Amino acid sequence: MGYAVLFVTRRVRYFPLLVAVQFLLEWLRAKYFPPSATVGDPQILAHQISIVAFCATMGIIAAYSLLVHFFHVEGRRYYHVHAEISLASEIHRSLVPVCQRRLDHFEIYGASVPSGEVGGDLVDFIEGPEGRWTGYVADVSGHGVQSGVLMSMFKTAVHSHLLTDCAPAQLLTLIHQTLFPLKLPAMFVTSGILQGGARGRVVFASAGHPAILHYRKVANVILEYAALDPPLGMFAKQQFSESTIDCGAGDILLIITDGLTEVYNKSGAELGLEPLKSALVKDAGLPLEQLFVELRSGATGFGAQSDDQTMLLARYLG
């Protein structure tokens, strides 16, 4: 009974104490209540068996009651948590919809496939004045509801600060200043941002994010633009920088999260970036939505998805 109570009330740390008490009681019983010389008497044995049977029955009833109570408490807790996760999953889907736009000089496609009920990846696209646009991918450290909350805060901050029509480096700086006091100490965010206009020049900023890939149609090659700065949220005071990419007609810019490269097969080998680059060169002529499917199929065909998989594709039409 004592072990059952400790287990149901989640006080397992007291098990050694209960074991010691049990052995002490057995020792006291053996010392002060030794076996009677008439222990073999049938009437005494029958009486003892009746007492033991009664105690066993009461113990079974009590243990069953505790078990039912345990399932009742845990069941209520499970359904409460499950309902909250389902709600968080619906909110996540509304916060991270598929982004598909066709502008005068660019076409954009972005999507995210979470690894669980609530993802920590974010892909978004915002049209600004005079043909200016901003597309970005963000990856919040960790998984689950905490990452989803920080991800939603990141998106809100982006939309708020873009009302001032700021450049990518300034945007990251403002977002960092907004989120750093609100996040948990161990959490951080990597992000890659593209900002273009009517021409083929794109300004980009990248904070701790995987390299931005640039498919150059004329040369049929892939260029890589590594992260310029550490992730957001690493230090109290951070400044971010930006650079430019000049695109020709048919060029494609691709931002991914590490969920597409950190995929492992049954032998433990990692997929890496090279297969993704080869697939981008091979399938660059496809519509962006289909290109997304082809690039992701290379990762899912290599191994099971263990992290959110997110992409933002931008093709310059000329």
LUMNU-550609 format. One record per residue (C-alpha): x negated, y, z negated. Coordinates in nm, 2 decimals. Each point is the difference from the previous one (the first is absolute). Layout:
LUMNU-550609
node u: X | v: Y | w: Z
...
END
This chain:
LUMNU-550609
node u: 0.00 | v: 0.00 | w: 0.00
node u: -0.28 | v: 0.24 | w: -0.09
node u: -0.18 | v: -0.07 | w: 0.33
node u: 0.33 | v: 0.06 | w: 0.19
node u: 0.06 | v: 0.33 | w: -0.17
node u: -0.35 | v: 0.12 | w: 0.06
node u: 0.02 | v: -0.10 | w: 0.37
node u: 0.34 | v: 0.17 | w: 0.06
node u: -0.10 | v: 0.32 | w: -0.18
node u: -0.34 | v: 0.01 | w: 0.19
node u: -0.21 | v: -0.02 | w: -0.32
node u: -0.23 | v: -0.28 | w: 0.13
node u: -0.29 | v: 0.16 | w: -0.18
node u: 0.14 | v: -0.14 | w: -0.33
node u: -0.02 | v: -0.36 | w: 0.11
node u: -0.33 | v: -0.07 | w: -0.18
node u: 0.15 | v: 0.14 | w: -0.32
node u: 0.30 | v: -0.22 | w: 0.03
node u: -0.22 | v: -0.31 | w: 0.06
node u: -0.19 | v: 0.08 | w: -0.32
node u: 0.33 | v: 0.04 | w: -0.19
node u: 0.12 | v: -0.33 | w: 0.14
node u: -0.32 | v: -0.19 | w: -0.11
node u: 0.02 | v: 0.17 | w: -0.35
node u: 0.36 | v: -0.11 | w: -0.05
node u: -0.09 | v: -0.36 | w: 0.11
node u: -0.29 | v: 0.00 | w: -0.25
node u: 0.22 | v: 0.13 | w: -0.28
node u: 0.27 | v: -0.26 | w: 0.07
node u: -0.25 | v: -0.28 | w: 0.00
node u: -0.16 | v: 0.12 | w: -0.33
node u: 0.31 | v: 0.08 | w: -0.20
node u: 0.26 | v: -0.23 | w: 0.16
node u: -0.19 | v: -0.33 | w: 0.07
node u: 0.19 | v: -0.30 | w: 0.15
node u: 0.22 | v: -0.18 | w: -0.25
node u: -0.07 | v: -0.35 | w: -0.10
node u: 0.35 | v: -0.09 | w: 0.11
node u: -0.04 | v: 0.15 | w: 0.35
node u: 0.08 | v: -0.34 | w: 0.15
node u: 0.35 | v: -0.01 | w: -0.16
node u: 0.26 | v: -0.02 | w: 0.28
node u: 0.23 | v: 0.24 | w: -0.17
node u: -0.27 | v: 0.26 | w: -0.05
node u: -0.11 | v: -0.04 | w: 0.36
node u: 0.35 | v: 0.04 | w: 0.13
node u: 0.04 | v: 0.32 | w: -0.21
node u: -0.33 | v: 0.14 | w: 0.13
node u: 0.10 | v: -0.08 | w: 0.36
node u: 0.33 | v: 0.18 | w: -0.05
node u: -0.18 | v: 0.31 | w: -0.13
node u: -0.25 | v: -0.02 | w: 0.29
node u: 0.28 | v: -0.04 | w: 0.26
node u: 0.20 | v: 0.29 | w: -0.14
node u: -0.31 | v: 0.22 | w: 0.00
node u: -0.09 | v: -0.11 | w: 0.36
node u: 0.36 | v: 0.08 | w: 0.11
node u: -0.01 | v: 0.35 | w: -0.15
node u: -0.34 | v: 0.06 | w: 0.15
node u: 0.12 | v: -0.10 | w: 0.35
node u: 0.30 | v: 0.23 | w: -0.03
node u: -0.21 | v: 0.29 | w: -0.12
node u: -0.27 | v: -0.06 | w: 0.27
node u: 0.27 | v: -0.02 | w: 0.27
node u: 0.16 | v: 0.32 | w: -0.13
node u: -0.34 | v: 0.17 | w: 0.01
node u: -0.06 | v: -0.13 | w: 0.35
node u: 0.34 | v: 0.14 | w: 0.12
node u: -0.08 | v: 0.33 | w: -0.16
node u: -0.34 | v: 0.01 | w: 0.17
node u: 0.15 | v: -0.07 | w: 0.35
node u: 0.27 | v: 0.26 | w: -0.06
node u: -0.26 | v: 0.27 | w: -0.10
node u: -0.24 | v: -0.09 | w: 0.28
node u: 0.28 | v: -0.02 | w: 0.26
node u: 0.13 | v: 0.34 | w: -0.09
node u: -0.35 | v: 0.14 | w: 0.03
node u: -0.07 | v: -0.18 | w: 0.33
node u: 0.32 | v: 0.13 | w: 0.16
node u: -0.07 | v: 0.35 | w: -0.13
node u: -0.35 | v: 0.01 | w: 0.15
node u: 0.12 | v: -0.17 | w: 0.32
node u: 0.27 | v: 0.27 | w: 0.04
node u: -0.26 | v: 0.28 | w: -0.05
node u: -0.24 | v: -0.16 | w: 0.25
node u: 0.28 | v: -0.03 | w: 0.26
node u: 0.09 | v: 0.36 | w: -0.05
node u: -0.37 | v: 0.10 | w: 0.03
node u: -0.03 | v: -0.20 | w: 0.31
node u: 0.29 | v: 0.18 | w: 0.16
node u: -0.15 | v: 0.33 | w: -0.09
node u: -0.33 | v: -0.10 | w: 0.15
node u: 0.16 | v: -0.10 | w: 0.33
node u: 0.17 | v: 0.34 | w: 0.01
node u: -0.33 | v: 0.18 | w: -0.08
node u: -0.20 | v: -0.19 | w: 0.26
node u: 0.21 | v: -0.03 | w: 0.31
node u: -0.15 | v: -0.08 | w: 0.34
node u: -0.14 | v: 0.31 | w: 0.16
node u: 0.06 | v: 0.02 | w: 0.38
node u: -0.02 | v: 0.33 | w: 0.19
node u: -0.08 | v: 0.11 | w: 0.35
node u: -0.12 | v: 0.36 | w: 0.04
node u: -0.11 | v: 0.20 | w: 0.30
node u: -0.36 | v: -0.12 | w: -0.02
node u: 0.00 | v: -0.28 | w: -0.26
node u: 0.20 | v: -0.30 | w: -0.09
node u: -0.01 | v: -0.13 | w: -0.36
node u: 0.08 | v: -0.33 | w: -0.16
node u: -0.05 | v: -0.10 | w: -0.36
node u: 0.13 | v: -0.28 | w: -0.22
node u: -0.08 | v: -0.18 | w: -0.33
node u: 0.06 | v: -0.36 | w: -0.10
node u: -0.02 | v: -0.04 | w: -0.38
node u: -0.14 | v: -0.31 | w: -0.15
node u: 0.25 | v: 0.00 | w: -0.29
node u: 0.33 | v: 0.15 | w: -0.09
node u: -0.15 | v: 0.34 | w: -0.05
node u: -0.30 | v: 0.12 | w: 0.20
node u: -0.26 | v: 0.26 | w: -0.07
node u: -0.07 | v: 0.09 | w: 0.36
node u: 0.14 | v: 0.30 | w: 0.17
node u: 0.02 | v: 0.11 | w: 0.37
node u: 0.17 | v: 0.32 | w: 0.09
node u: 0.03 | v: 0.25 | w: 0.29
node u: 0.10 | v: 0.37 | w: -0.02
node u: 0.07 | v: 0.24 | w: 0.28
node u: -0.10 | v: 0.36 | w: -0.05
node u: 0.05 | v: 0.32 | w: 0.19
node u: -0.14 | v: 0.06 | w: 0.35
node u: -0.05 | v: -0.36 | w: 0.08
node u: -0.23 | v: -0.07 | w: -0.30
node u: 0.04 | v: -0.33 | w: -0.17
node u: -0.15 | v: -0.19 | w: -0.29
node u: -0.02 | v: -0.37 | w: -0.04
node u: -0.16 | v: -0.19 | w: -0.29
node u: -0.04 | v: -0.33 | w: -0.18
node u: -0.06 | v: -0.03 | w: -0.38
node u: -0.08 | v: -0.30 | w: -0.20
node u: 0.06 | v: 0.01 | w: -0.38
node u: -0.22 | v: -0.23 | w: -0.21
node u: 0.17 | v: -0.30 | w: -0.15
node u: 0.34 | v: -0.14 | w: 0.07
node u: 0.36 | v: 0.01 | w: -0.13
node u: 0.22 | v: 0.27 | w: -0.15
node u: -0.29 | v: 0.22 | w: -0.13
node u: -0.16 | v: 0.02 | w: 0.34
node u: 0.34 | v: 0.06 | w: 0.16
node u: 0.07 | v: 0.29 | w: -0.24
node u: -0.34 | v: 0.17 | w: 0.08
node u: 0.06 | v: -0.06 | w: 0.37
node u: 0.33 | v: 0.18 | w: -0.01
node u: -0.16 | v: 0.29 | w: -0.19
node u: -0.27 | v: 0.01 | w: 0.27
node u: 0.26 | v: 0.03 | w: 0.27
node u: 0.19 | v: 0.27 | w: -0.18
node u: -0.33 | v: 0.20 | w: -0.05
node u: -0.08 | v: -0.03 | w: 0.37
node u: 0.33 | v: 0.13 | w: 0.11
node u: -0.01 | v: 0.29 | w: -0.25
node u: -0.35 | v: 0.12 | w: 0.09
node u: 0.06 | v: -0.04 | w: 0.38
node u: 0.26 | v: 0.27 | w: -0.03
node u: -0.30 | v: 0.24 | w: -0.02
node u: -0.13 | v: -0.15 | w: 0.33
node u: -0.34 | v: -0.09 | w: -0.15
node u: -0.29 | v: -0.20 | w: 0.16
node u: -0.08 | v: -0.36 | w: -0.10
node u: -0.29 | v: 0.08 | w: -0.23
node u: 0.20 | v: 0.26 | w: -0.19
node u: 0.30 | v: -0.23 | w: -0.01
node u: -0.20 | v: -0.27 | w: -0.17
node u: -0.14 | v: 0.25 | w: -0.25
node u: 0.34 | v: 0.12 | w: -0.09
node u: 0.14 | v: -0.35 | w: -0.03
node u: -0.28 | v: -0.10 | w: -0.23
node u: 0.05 | v: 0.30 | w: -0.22
node u: 0.37 | v: -0.09 | w: -0.02
node u: -0.03 | v: -0.37 | w: -0.07
node u: -0.32 | v: -0.03 | w: -0.22
node u: 0.17 | v: 0.12 | w: -0.33
node u: 0.30 | v: -0.23 | w: 0.07
node u: -0.16 | v: -0.33 | w: 0.09
node u: -0.13 | v: -0.28 | w: -0.22
node u: -0.38 | v: 0.03 | w: -0.06
node u: -0.09 | v: -0.32 | w: 0.19
node u: 0.21 | v: 0.08 | w: 0.31
node u: -0.12 | v: 0.17 | w: 0.32
node u: 0.12 | v: 0.06 | w: 0.36
node u: -0.18 | v: -0.05 | w: 0.33
node u: 0.13 | v: 0.20 | w: 0.29
node u: -0.06 | v: 0.07 | w: 0.37
node u: 0.16 | v: 0.30 | w: 0.16
node u: 0.04 | v: 0.11 | w: 0.37
node u: 0.12 | v: 0.34 | w: 0.10
node u: 0.04 | v: 0.08 | w: 0.37
node u: 0.17 | v: 0.25 | w: 0.23
node u: 0.07 | v: 0.06 | w: 0.36
node u: -0.35 | v: -0.09 | w: 0.11
node u: -0.22 | v: -0.30 | w: -0.04
node u: -0.20 | v: 0.13 | w: -0.30
node u: 0.10 | v: -0.17 | w: -0.33
node u: -0.12 | v: 0.11 | w: -0.34
node u: -0.05 | v: -0.29 | w: -0.25
node u: -0.08 | v: -0.04 | w: -0.37
node u: -0.07 | v: -0.33 | w: -0.16
node u: -0.04 | v: -0.07 | w: -0.38
node u: -0.13 | v: -0.34 | w: -0.08
node u: 0.20 | v: -0.15 | w: 0.28
node u: -0.10 | v: -0.27 | w: 0.25
node u: -0.16 | v: 0.15 | w: 0.32
node u: 0.23 | v: 0.17 | w: 0.25
node u: -0.02 | v: -0.17 | w: 0.33
node u: -0.01 | v: 0.19 | w: 0.33
node u: 0.06 | v: -0.19 | w: 0.32
node u: -0.15 | v: 0.19 | w: 0.29
node u: 0.18 | v: -0.10 | w: 0.32
node u: -0.26 | v: 0.13 | w: 0.24
node u: -0.29 | v: -0.20 | w: -0.15
node u: 0.23 | v: -0.28 | w: -0.13
node u: -0.18 | v: 0.01 | w: -0.34
node u: 0.08 | v: 0.05 | w: -0.36
node u: -0.14 | v: 0.28 | w: -0.21
node u: 0.01 | v: -0.01 | w: -0.38
node u: 0.03 | v: 0.30 | w: -0.23
node u: -0.09 | v: -0.09 | w: -0.36
node u: 0.14 | v: 0.15 | w: -0.31
node u: -0.12 | v: 0.35 | w: -0.07
node u: 0.07 | v: 0.01 | w: -0.37
node u: 0.08 | v: -0.22 | w: -0.30
node u: 0.36 | v: -0.10 | w: -0.08
node u: 0.24 | v: 0.24 | w: -0.16
node u: 0.02 | v: -0.02 | w: -0.38
node u: -0.36 | v: -0.12 | w: -0.06
node u: -0.12 | v: 0.33 | w: -0.16
node u: 0.17 | v: 0.29 | w: -0.16
node u: -0.14 | v: 0.25 | w: 0.25
node u: -0.03 | v: -0.11 | w: 0.36
node u: -0.03 | v: 0.18 | w: 0.33
node u: 0.07 | v: -0.16 | w: 0.33
node u: -0.13 | v: 0.06 | w: 0.35
node u: 0.12 | v: -0.05 | w: 0.36
node u: -0.13 | v: -0.06 | w: 0.35
node u: 0.14 | v: -0.01 | w: 0.35
node u: 0.06 | v: -0.26 | w: 0.27
node u: 0.03 | v: 0.09 | w: 0.37
node u: 0.24 | v: -0.24 | w: 0.18
node u: 0.04 | v: -0.06 | w: 0.37
node u: 0.31 | v: -0.12 | w: 0.17
node u: 0.09 | v: -0.35 | w: -0.11
node u: -0.22 | v: 0.01 | w: -0.31
node u: 0.14 | v: -0.16 | w: -0.32
node u: -0.07 | v: 0.09 | w: -0.36
node u: 0.06 | v: -0.27 | w: -0.26
node u: 0.01 | v: 0.03 | w: -0.38
node u: 0.04 | v: -0.33 | w: -0.20
node u: -0.01 | v: -0.11 | w: -0.36
node u: -0.23 | v: -0.28 | w: -0.12
node u: 0.28 | v: -0.24 | w: -0.02
node u: -0.06 | v: -0.07 | w: 0.37
node u: -0.37 | v: -0.07 | w: -0.03
node u: -0.02 | v: -0.16 | w: -0.35
node u: 0.18 | v: -0.31 | w: 0.11
node u: -0.16 | v: -0.34 | w: -0.08
node u: 0.04 | v: -0.34 | w: 0.17
node u: 0.01 | v: -0.33 | w: -0.18
node u: -0.38 | v: -0.02 | w: 0.00
node u: -0.03 | v: 0.34 | w: -0.18
node u: -0.13 | v: 0.19 | w: 0.30
node u: 0.11 | v: 0.36 | w: 0.04
node u: 0.16 | v: 0.13 | w: 0.32
node u: -0.18 | v: 0.34 | w: 0.01
node u: 0.03 | v: 0.28 | w: 0.24
node u: -0.15 | v: -0.14 | w: 0.32
node u: 0.30 | v: -0.22 | w: 0.10
node u: 0.23 | v: 0.30 | w: -0.04
node u: -0.23 | v: 0.21 | w: 0.22
node u: -0.01 | v: -0.27 | w: 0.27
node u: 0.38 | v: -0.03 | w: 0.00
node u: 0.04 | v: 0.38 | w: 0.02
node u: -0.22 | v: 0.01 | w: 0.32
node u: 0.18 | v: -0.30 | w: 0.15
node u: 0.35 | v: 0.12 | w: -0.07
node u: -0.04 | v: 0.38 | w: 0.02
node u: 0.23 | v: 0.03 | w: 0.30
node u: 0.30 | v: -0.14 | w: -0.19
node u: 0.28 | v: 0.22 | w: -0.15
node u: -0.10 | v: 0.10 | w: -0.35
node u: 0.27 | v: -0.20 | w: -0.17
node u: -0.11 | v: -0.31 | w: 0.18
node u: -0.36 | v: 0.08 | w: -0.06
node u: 0.07 | v: 0.02 | w: -0.37
node u: 0.15 | v: -0.35 | w: 0.01
node u: -0.30 | v: -0.14 | w: 0.19
node u: -0.26 | v: 0.16 | w: -0.23
node u: 0.18 | v: -0.13 | w: -0.31
node u: 0.05 | v: -0.35 | w: 0.14
node u: -0.38 | v: -0.03 | w: 0.02
node u: -0.01 | v: 0.05 | w: -0.38
node u: 0.30 | v: -0.22 | w: -0.09
node u: -0.13 | v: -0.28 | w: 0.24
node u: -0.34 | v: 0.00 | w: -0.18
node u: 0.13 | v: -0.03 | w: -0.36
node u: 0.28 | v: 0.07 | w: -0.24
node u: 0.09 | v: 0.36 | w: -0.08
node u: -0.12 | v: 0.10 | w: -0.34
node u: 0.02 | v: 0.38 | w: 0.02
node u: 0.22 | v: 0.26 | w: 0.17
node u: -0.07 | v: 0.03 | w: 0.37
node u: 0.05 | v: 0.34 | w: 0.14
node u: -0.09 | v: 0.18 | w: 0.33
node u: 0.04 | v: 0.34 | w: 0.17
node u: -0.05 | v: 0.01 | w: 0.37
node u: -0.03 | v: 0.32 | w: 0.20
node u: -0.04 | v: 0.00 | w: 0.38
node u: -0.10 | v: 0.32 | w: 0.19
node u: 0.21 | v: 0.03 | w: 0.32
node u: -0.20 | v: 0.28 | w: 0.15
END
